[in-house]
Amino acid sequence: MPVLKILLKRNRIWVFAAILAALVSNLSQMFYFVFVGKLVDKIAGRQTIEYSFIAILAVFMIANVVTVSLNHYIGHMTAEKMAHSLRMGYARKLLKKTNGENRSCDAGQIMSVVQNELAQADAYLGNTFFDIFSMTFSGILVLVFLLFQNALLTMTLLIPAILILVYVLILSKRMTPLVSETQNAKNRMNHAVYSTVHAFPAIRIFDGEKLAMHTFQRETTDWVRSATKLERRSALYNSLSGVLSGIPLLLLLLAGGYMVLDGHIMLGTLIVFLNLQKSLMGFIMNLPAWIGGFKIFTANLTRIEIE
């Protein structure tokens, strides 16, 4: 992924800021839930709730809101900076090709890249890339945090999660040929459209309208068939992972409930686990869609040359 490495290097300050914002946001969220768990323990134990404790909880609540908003803002700004670098890098490459001695450019290829690969990669960077990065970072950080809270309860959550992760990774490998097939079909369709428009006067002279229309309909049908197959397969895998992701939560409730009743953990600890497990399960549940989208993104980048 040389293009992605170039984009990350050119925007390394913003990337570092996005990583730092994601770290601060997740840490703030974790400490907030820890204090919520302590509040539950105080209520369950009929203890006095001090004003200082309420003030600290309010501070963490406000900090959580601020850091989450800041994380989204910096993440989207970083993504837009990278998307801008991609667009300008491709523009500079085109200018370099059309100037000087090398003036040979395939207009059809340029149009296809601009309308498809570049547009899709730009949209992925702006709307998805750093959201996925933030959620992945959150899932890993939450896992480490929960291990320090209670290793046994974390393993109860982690073991079935790992099994589901292996399952969805195996399924995701079956998505790779479909992604490549869909991309190639779309490129053929776009090439047919450009060729028809570019050579339309010659087509009219030689009465080739029916042949051009037949070619366009054939390529469009192939693309629709491939795209539909890809979307159906993606929906099936996401549905399966969504159903399976409920198993760790069920085991967490059962094991955590018994541990609370036996006095091994406090109720507040279970509340912390129930709140933070959403980050880990959200990462696993959406993994097939993320892998499929990232494969399309990297496939698009391999077709884009930047300066």
C-alpha positions in Angstrom: 0.0 0.0 0.0 2.6 2.6 -1.1 0.0 5.3 -1.8 -1.6 5.0 1.7 1.9 5.2 3.2 2.6 8.4 1.3 -0.7 9.9 2.4 0.0 9.0 6.1 3.5 10.4 5.9 2.4 13.7 4.3 -0.2 14.2 7.0 1.8 12.7 9.9 1.1 15.7 12.2 -2.7 15.3 11.8 -2.5 11.5 12.0 -0.6 11.8 15.3 -3.2 14.3 16.5 -6.0 11.9 15.6 -4.3 9.0 17.5 -3.8 11.2 20.5 -7.4 12.4 20.4 -8.7 8.8 20.1 -6.5 7.8 23.1 -7.7 10.7 25.3 -11.3 10.1 24.3 -11.2 6.4 25.1 -9.4 6.9 28.4 -12.0 9.5 29.4 -14.8 7.2 28.6 -13.2 4.4 30.6 -12.7 6.5 33.7 -16.3 7.8 33.4 -17.7 4.2 33.4 -15.4 3.3 36.3 -16.9 6.1 38.4 -20.4 5.0 37.3 -19.6 1.5 38.6 -18.4 3.0 41.9 -21.7 5.0 42.1 -23.6 1.7 41.7 -21.6 0.1 44.4 -22.3 3.0 46.8 -26.0 2.8 46.0 -26.1 -1.0 46.4 -24.2 -0.8 49.7 -26.4 2.1 51.0 -23.3 4.2 51.5 -23.2 8.0 51.6 -22.5 9.7 48.3 -20.3 12.7 48.9 -20.7 15.9 47.0 -17.0 15.7 45.9 -17.8 12.3 44.3 -20.7 13.8 42.4 -18.5 16.7 41.3 -15.8 14.3 40.0 -18.4 12.2 38.2 -19.8 15.4 36.6 -16.3 16.4 35.5 -15.7 13.0 33.9 -19.1 13.2 32.2 -18.4 16.6 30.7 -14.8 15.5 29.7 -16.3 12.4 28.0 -18.6 14.6 25.9 -15.9 17.1 25.0 -13.2 14.5 24.2 -15.6 12.4 22.0 -16.6 15.5 20.0 -12.9 16.5 19.7 -12.0 13.0 18.6 -14.7 13.1 15.8 -13.6 16.6 14.7 -9.9 15.8 14.5 -10.5 12.4 12.9 -12.7 14.0 10.1 -10.2 16.8 9.6 -7.4 14.3 9.3 -9.3 12.3 6.8 -10.1 15.4 4.7 -6.5 16.4 4.7 -5.5 12.9 3.5 -8.3 13.0 0.8 -7.0 16.5 -0.3 -3.5 15.1 -0.6 -4.8 12.2 -2.7 -6.6 14.5 -5.1 -3.8 17.0 -5.4 -1.2 14.2 -5.8 -3.2 12.7 -8.7 -3.6 16.1 -10.3 0.1 16.8 -10.1 0.8 13.4 -11.7 -1.6 14.2 -14.6 0.1 17.6 -15.1 3.5 15.9 -15.2 2.3 13.4 -17.8 0.8 16.0 -20.0 3.8 18.4 -19.9 7.2 18.0 -21.4 8.1 15.2 -23.7 5.6 12.7 -22.3 2.2 13.8 -23.6 0.6 10.4 -24.1 -2.4 10.1 -21.8 -5.3 7.6 -22.0 -8.3 9.9 -21.6 -10.6 6.9 -21.0 -8.4 5.6 -18.2 -8.1 9.1 -16.6 -11.9 9.5 -16.6 -12.4 6.1 -15.2 -10.0 6.8 -12.3 -11.5 10.2 -11.5 -15.1 9.0 -11.6 -14.5 5.7 -9.8 -11.3 4.9 -8.0 -10.5 8.4 -6.9 -14.1 9.3 -6.0 -14.5 6.1 -4.0 -11.2 6.4 -2.2 -11.9 10.1 -1.4 -15.4 9.2 0.0 -13.9 6.3 2.1 -11.2 8.6 3.6 -13.7 11.3 4.4 -16.5 9.2 5.8 -15.1 5.9 7.0 -11.4 5.5 7.4 -10.8 7.3 10.7 -14.1 6.2 12.2 -13.0 2.6 11.7 -9.5 3.4 13.1 -11.0 5.0 16.2 -13.3 2.1 16.9 -10.5 -0.5 16.4 -8.3 1.5 18.7 -11.1 1.7 21.2 -11.7 -2.1 21.1 -8.0 -2.9 21.8 -7.7 -0.3 24.6 -10.9 -1.5 26.2 -9.6 -5.1 26.1 -6.4 -4.1 28.0 -8.4 -2.0 30.5 -10.8 -4.9 31.3 -7.9 -7.3 31.8 -6.7 -5.1 34.6 -10.2 -4.9 36.1 -10.9 -8.6 36.2 -8.9 -11.1 34.2 -11.3 -14.0 34.7 -14.4 -12.1 33.6 -12.4 -10.6 30.7 -11.5 -14.1 29.5 -15.1 -15.1 29.7 -15.8 -12.3 27.3 -12.6 -12.7 25.2 -12.6 -16.4 24.4 -15.9 -16.6 22.5 -15.0 -13.2 20.9 -11.7 -14.7 19.5 -13.6 -17.6 18.1 -16.1 -15.3 16.4 -13.2 -13.2 15.2 -11.5 -16.2 13.6 -14.8 -17.2 12.0 -15.4 -13.8 10.4 -11.8 -13.6 9.2 -12.3 -16.9 7.4 -15.5 -15.6 5.8 -13.9 -12.3 4.8 -11.3 -14.2 2.7 -14.2 -15.3 0.5 -15.0 -11.6 -0.1 -11.7 -10.9 -1.9 -12.5 -12.5 -5.3 -16.0 -10.8 -5.3 -14.5 -7.4 -4.6 -12.0 -7.8 -7.4 -14.6 -9.1 -9.8 -17.0 -6.1 -9.0 -14.2 -3.5 -9.5 -13.1 -5.0 -12.8 -16.7 -5.2 -14.0 -17.3 -1.5 -13.2 -14.1 -0.5 -15.0 -15.2 -2.4 -18.1 -18.6 -0.7 -17.9 -17.0 2.8 -17.6 -14.6 2.0 -20.5 -17.6 1.0 -22.7 -19.3 4.3 -21.9 -16.3 6.4 -22.7 -15.5 4.5 -25.9 -19.1 4.9 -27.1 -19.2 8.7 -26.4 -15.7 9.3 -27.8 -16.3 7.3 -31.0 -20.0 8.3 -31.4 -19.6 10.0 -34.8 -17.9 6.9 -36.3 -20.6 4.7 -34.7 -23.3 6.8 -36.4 -21.5 6.6 -39.8 -21.2 2.9 -39.7 -24.7 2.2 -38.1 -23.1 0.7 -35.0 -25.7 2.0 -32.5 -27.1 -1.4 -31.8 -23.7 -2.9 -31.3 -22.6 -0.1 -28.9 -25.9 -0.4 -27.0 -25.5 -4.2 -26.8 -21.9 -3.8 -25.4 -23.0 -1.2 -22.9 -26.0 -3.4 -21.7 -23.8 -6.4 -21.4 -21.1 -4.7 -19.3 -23.8 -3.0 -17.2 -25.5 -6.3 -16.5 -22.2 -8.0 -15.5 -21.5 -5.1 -13.1 -25.0 -5.2 -11.6 -24.7 -9.0 -11.1 -21.3 -8.8 -9.5 -22.3 -5.8 -7.2 -25.5 -7.5 -6.1 -23.7 -10.7 -5.3 -21.1 -8.8 -3.3 -23.8 -6.9 -1.3 -25.8 -10.0 -0.6 -22.7 -11.9 0.6 -21.6 -8.9 2.8 -25.1 -8.6 4.3 -25.1 -12.4 5.1 -21.8 -12.3 6.8 -22.7 -9.2 8.8 -25.9 -10.7 9.9 -24.1 -13.9 11.0 -21.5 -11.9 12.9 -24.2 -9.8 14.5 -26.1 -12.8 15.8 -22.9 -14.5 17.1 -21.7 -11.3 18.8 -24.6 -11.7 21.3 -23.0 -14.9 22.7 -20.2 -13.2 24.6 -22.7 -10.8 26.1 -24.8 -13.7 27.3 -21.8 -15.4 28.8 -20.7 -12.2 30.5 -24.1 -11.8 32.1 -24.2 -15.4 33.3 -20.6 -15.5 34.6 -20.7 -12.0 36.0 -24.1 -12.6 37.7 -22.7 -15.7 39.5 -19.6 -13.8 40.5 -21.6 -11.0 42.0 -23.9 -13.4 43.9 -20.8 -15.3 45.2 -19.1 -12.0 46.3 -16.1 -12.3 44.0 -16.8 -9.0 42.3 -19.0 -6.0 43.1 -22.1 -5.1 41.0 -20.3 -1.9 39.8 -17.6 -4.0 38.2 -20.2 -5.9 36.2 -21.7 -2.6 35.2 -18.3 -1.4 33.9 -17.9 -4.6 31.9 -21.4 -4.4 30.4 -20.8 -0.8 29.3 -17.3 -1.3 27.9 -18.0 -4.6 26.1 -19.9 -2.7 23.5 -16.7 -1.3 22.1 -15.1 -4.7 21.8 -18.2 -6.4 20.4 -18.9 -3.5 18.0 -15.4 -4.0 16.6 -16.0 -7.7 16.0 -19.5 -7.4 14.7 -18.6 -4.9 12.0 -15.3 -6.5 11.1 -16.5 -8.3 7.9 -17.9 -5.0 6.5 -14.7 -3.1 7.5 -12.5 -5.7 5.8 -14.5 -5.7 2.7 -14.6 -1.9 2.5 -10.8 -1.6 3.3 -10.1 -4.1 0.5 -12.0 -2.0 -2.0 -10.2 1.1 -0.7 -6.8 -0.4 -1.1 -7.7 -1.8 -4.5 -8.7 1.7 -5.6 -5.5 3.1 -4.3 -3.4 0.6 -6.4 -5.0 2.1 -9.5 -4.1 5.7 -8.6 -0.7 7.2 -9.2 0.2 10.3 -7.2 3.1 12.6 -7.3 
